[in-house]
Amino acid sequence: MNRRGLAVVAAALALFVTGSAVALAGPVSGGPGGLLGGASDPPALLHFDSDEVRCPDEFAANSSTSVAAGPGNTEITYARNVSLPSSSHAVGGPTFERLNESAYVLDVPIEEAGNASRSCSGVVRYNGTMRIPAGEDPWTLIVKQDGETVTTLRGDSDSSLLGGSTSVSGSVSAPEQTDGSTNSSGD
């Protein structure tokens, strides 16, 4: 192959590589939809349900969190046991809102259900999966019950073509006892 043919092949190869890089980078290199992450979908509550109300001998406060970082979005699944205030209460329909670029609120209401068919106030477990855009900023998810913060989760979801990673930390809040009882830890 002569020099002219070699130059044409080199130019074609350079265009191919440049075109592939531009296609992978997307509209904004380094941002959502760019080389470091896929296109993100808007924040949303993807799924929410609650189990049947149970009447256990003892209430076990329990919650769990699962976080999956994808190229464009992070999915957070949060589950929690709730002690209902009376036999006529149940978990209502939740709301999920974006406070700012990196903070979100899941508010789960405890509502009067109208029927008191249980022999106890009851315990129920709810489970919600939320989608938030993966970004460079750390995120915060505030979980509320009836407007009162019960958990604050903080995470950082890094993603790229090579994969993603997530770290999460959390804090738990408990309402003050108003019935004269106290919380204690056994020594």
N, C-alpha and C positions, 0 to 999 in steps of 0.2 A: 504494500500500500504506500502511495506517495504521501508527501507532506500535506498536500491539500486534502486528500481523503482522510488522513489522520486528524486534521483540524476539524473537518466536518463531523467525524465520529465523536471527537472530544466535545464539540459544541452541543451536539445532540444529547450526549450523556450528561453534560452540565445542565441543560434545560430539563431533562428528565428528573434529575436529582433535585433541582430547585423547585420544580413543579410538585414533586412528592412532598417536599418539606413544607411548602405553602399549603398544600391540601391537608397535611397533618396538623399544621399550626392553627388553622381555622382563622376566624376573623380578627382575633386579638391574641397575638402570641403571648403566652404566659398567663393569660387570664382565663376565665371560664370559656370553654370552647376552644382553647388554644392548645399548644403543644404540651403544656403541663397538666391539662385536664380537658375532659369532654364537655360538651354543651350541657348546661345544668337546666333542670326543670324548676318551676317555681315551688316555694315551700307549700307543703300540704299535709293534712292528716290523711294518711293512706288507708288506715284500718283502725277500728276501735270496737271492742266488745267487752262484755263482762260475763263472768260465770254465774251460775245459779247461786242464790243466796244460801249460805249454810249456817247451821247452828252448832258450832263446835263448843266443846267444854271450855276451851281457853282460846283467846285471840292471840295469834302470832303475827306481830308486825313484820312484814316481809315485802321487799321490793327487788326487782331485778332490772338490769339495763343491758341491752345489746346494741352495739354500734357497728355498722358496716359502711366503710368508705368506698365509694365508687369513683369512676373518673370524673363525673360531673356533679354527683349528689352524694349526700350522706344520709343513710336511713338509721333512725334511732327508734328502738323498740323499748318501751318502758312498761313494766307491770307492777302492780301494787295491791296488797291486801288492804281493805278498808273495813273498819268496824262501823256499822250503820247506827245512827242514834236511836231508832225505834223500829218496831216491826212494820211500820207503814212507810219506811224510807227505802230508796233504791238509788243506784247510780243513774244519773241522767245523761243527756247528750252533751258531749264535750265541745269546747271551742279550741281552735288552734290559731294563734295570731303571731305575726312577725312584729316585734317591737322596733327593731332597727336592722341594720345590715347584718348583724351577727347574733341577735338575741330573739328568742321565741318563747311563747307561753302556751302551755297546754293547761286548760282549766276544766276540771271534771266536777260537775255539780252533784251534790247529794240532794235528792228531791223527795218530797212527799209523794208517795205512790198511790195513796188513797185506799189501798186494801191492806188490812192487817191480818193476813192469813197465816203468818208465821207465829211460832210460840216463843220466839226470841227476837232481839233487835237485829241480829244477823251479821254475817261477815261475807264480803264479796271481793273477788279479785277482778280488776280491770286490766286490759292490755291494749296499748295503743302504739301504732307505728307511724312515725312522722318522717317526712322527707324535707331536707334542707339542702341548699346549694353548697357544694364543697368549695371552699375558697382558701385564700391565704390567711384570713383572720380566724382566730379561735372563735368558737361558737358557745352560746349559753342557752340551755333549755330550762325554763322555770316551770315546775309542775305545781299546780294549785288545785286545791279542793275547796269548792265554794268560795273562791277568791282569796283563800289563805295559802301562802307558799308552804309546801310540804317537802319539796326537794328542789335543789338547784344543781344541774349537771353542767359541767364545763368540759369542752373537748376541742381538739384540734385535728382536723382531717386533711392530711396531705395526700394528694394523688398526682400521678403522672402516668405516662405511657408504660412505665415499668411496674406500676402497681400503686397501692395506697396503704396508708397507715393511719391509725386513729389512737388517740389517748384520751381518756375520760377521767375526770375527778368529780366528786359530788359532795354536797352537804345536805343534811336532813334537818328539817324543823319539825317540832312537835307542838301542838297547841297546849297552852297551860291547862292544868287540871283544875276544874271548877267544882268538883264534887267532894273536895276534902281529902281525896286519895293522893298518894305520892308515888312517884317513880323511884325505884331503888335498884341498885345493882348489888347482887349478892357478894359478900366478902368471903 
